[in-house]
Amino acid sequence: MKIFVAISLIILLILLIQNKYRASILFTGLASIYFLFDFLTFEKLVNSYTNNSLLTLILLLLVSIALEKTVLIEIFSKAVITKSYKSTFIKLGIITSIFSAFLNNTAVVASLMSIIKNNKYHLPSTLLLPLSYFAIFGGTMTLIGTSTNLLVNSFLIDNGHQSLKIFDFLYVGFFICLFSISIL
């Protein structure tokens, strides 16, 4: 059994590297094979596709997409983008970090990229990378700020430990975020 699993994982990696097939099909196919050979129980198979953290991430992404469709992004653009690069940089850092603490990082960056690309005062290349860093560091402040924190929490719960609270990361994340804004 161990040899079969090892060989199948190596084949999976080779197929993923070749990029000829969609990853979702490869993973689902391998999971199905493991199920057919009774390496994987039905409960374990279903639970792996319906992880609470994954559902939370999807919901956060949907909220972020909904926010992108509102007038808030336009208001945000007028409030943040100014002629002064330093002022724009600091405002962008603070607001992105706050948004990222409570929404999905990827969705925050995707929503704000259009604002940065369409601003008339600064080159987009000078603000896009800092935007990404602000979203990453802002996400470290809360449990729902990054998918990594949510996954760690789900592993804790699965292993019988108590769930983390939403602001358990705040003390460390806030200072990381503050430090990152000051050095960038």
Secondary structure by P-SEA (a helix, b strand, c coil): caaaaaaaaaaaaaaaaaccccaaaaaaaaaaaaaaaccccaaaaaaaaccaaaaaaaaaaaaaaaaaacaaaaaaaaacccccaaaaaaaaaaaaaaaaacccaaaaaaaaaaaaaacccccccccaaaaaaaaaaaaaccccccaaaaaaaaaaaaabbbbbccccaaaaaaaaaaaaaaac
